Amino acid sequence: MPQDSMATDQPQDAREEFLARIRHALGHSARGEVPAPSERPQRPERFLRQVRTDDPKRLERWIDLASKNGVQVRRTRSAGITAAIDACLSADAALAGMDGTKIQSIMLNLADLPDAQIAAHLRDRGYRLYRWTEENCSRTVFECDASITDCRYGLADTGAMMVWSDPGFGRSTTLTVPLHIILLPAGRIVADMIDAMPRILRDTAGKMPSNVVIINGPSKTADIEMNLVTGVHGPKFLHAVVIDD
């Protein structure tokens, strides 16, 4: 046998011998095949899940964890949404660590909540208002001081919020502004991702979106010396308005 053929066969033989030892240790006799389990493994729910699907304290847990993550949380009913938005904007009216100018322009991006009343209120307050569905919105959002969006789901086990992009909801509105205000109906707070995934498939007619973002708080990062800096690659200030009804 030519020497070059021997050189290529030996590594292949060594690989098969190595894999055969692994299969034997795992109790797999068939080469390259893993037997399918006879039934679905049972999940030890008490270890896998921190929050039950029917936990009556989901909302309180979410608020507590979101606040610890740096989210400024406010609760209101539908009639008080505009007042809650005013409070969020006033809290960071000095545009938080940027150039000290007052918030002037806002991108409104509500995929599921009616926005006519909110838009009229903001215009009455003197803000320049833009919508994600307008022409050139993907460039305009980079010039906005703040954005107001809704949220698909809140996750009670971590205090996080889920959004995903589609033709009516742009991911830039959650990433490119210094101040982000999220409107979250309390009924959208679920226990965890185990409960959220079937809802995502239902909402998207079985077609997973190309981009799902889980927001855990204001954008932050740390260097090798662990000096924490906020607002580096996303909003420096994050507010959540929980709508109780």
C-alpha positions, -999 to +999 in steps of 0.1 A: +000+000+000+014+034-009+027+054+021+003+083+016-028+060+018-015+045+051-012+081+065-048+088+058-062+055+070-045+055+104-062+086+117-095+073+105-090+040+123-080+058+155-111+080+153-134+050+149-117+032+178-121+062+200-158+066+191-164+028+196-151+031+231-175+060+238-205+040+223-195+010+245-194+032+276-228+046+268-243+011+262-248+018+224-241-013+204-252+000+170-225+019+151-234+055+147-270+051+160-285+062+192-317+043+202-347+066+207-361+067+242-394+048+247-411+078+262-405+114+269-383+120+300-401+133+330-391+169+340-384+176+376-405+208+376-394+218+412-358+219+400-363+233+365-388+261+372-386+288+398-422+300+391-453+279+386-476+287+357-505+295+380-484+313+406-506+342+419-474+362+428-461+364+392-466+401+389-451+410+423-421+387+416-416+403+381-417+439+395-392+430+423-367+414+399-371+440+372-364+467+397-333+449+410-321+447+373-322+485+371-356+489+355-377+518+369-412+502+373-445+521+376-479+506+379-511+521+365-545+514+350-553+522+314-567+556+323-533+566+338-510+555+310-502+591+298-496+603+333-472+574+339-454+582+306-450+618+318-435+606+350-410+585+331-400+613+308-397+638+337-375+614+357-348+616+329-356+650+314-319+659+315-314+631+290-292+611+313-256+616+308-258+627+272-255+664+264-278+677+291-305+688+267-342+683+273-360+653+257-375+666+225-381+637+201-398+604+207-402+573+185-436+556+192-437+519+183-467+501+197-474+468+179-504+457+200-516+487+220-537+516+206-515+546+203-538+574+192-544+588+227-508+585+236-497+602+204-521+631+209-510+636+245-473+637+236-479+662+208-499+684+232-469+683+255-447+697+227-427+665+218-417+658+182-433+624+176-424+597+150-438+563+144-419+532+133-442+526+104-434+560+088-410+564+059-373+565+068-381+555+104-351+532+106-329+563+102-350+587+122-349+565+153-311+571+156-319+608+161-346+603+187-341+610+224-365+584+236-388+556+224-420+542+238-428+506+228-450+478+240-438+444+250-448+409+240-442+391+273-427+396+308-408+367+324-415+364+361-386+341+369-360+368+358-379+401+356-371+402+319-392+415+289-395+399+255-398+417+222-394+405+186-392+423+153-416+421+124-428+445+098-447+465+124-422+465+152-385+475+147-358+462+169-340+496+166-366+513+188-353+491+218-316+495+211-306+529+197-322+555+220-309+568+254-343+564+271-367+535+265-402+533+280-419+499+278-457+495+282-464+460+296-500+448+303-499+428+336-517+399+318-486+393+296-464+384+325-459+347+323-439+324+346-409+317+323-397+307+289-414+273+292-447+292+292-436+319+268-426+296+239-460+281+231-474+317+232-448+329+207-456+300+183-493+309+187-488+346+181-466+339+150-489+312+135-461+286+142-434+306+125-407+316+149-396+353+144-360+358+131-351+379+161-362+376+197-347+400+223-349+394+260-344+427+278-331+423+314-324+460+322-306+490+309-277+483+285-245+477+305-211+462+302-179+460+322-142+461+314-116+436+326-114+455+359-152+451+363-160+489+360-197+488+351-208+513+324-244+517+313-258+528+280-229+515+259-248+494+233-284+503+241-306+525+263-290+539+294-324+543+311-352+518+310-387+523+324-415+499+325-452+509+329-472+479+341-508+483+331-530+464+356-561+461+335 
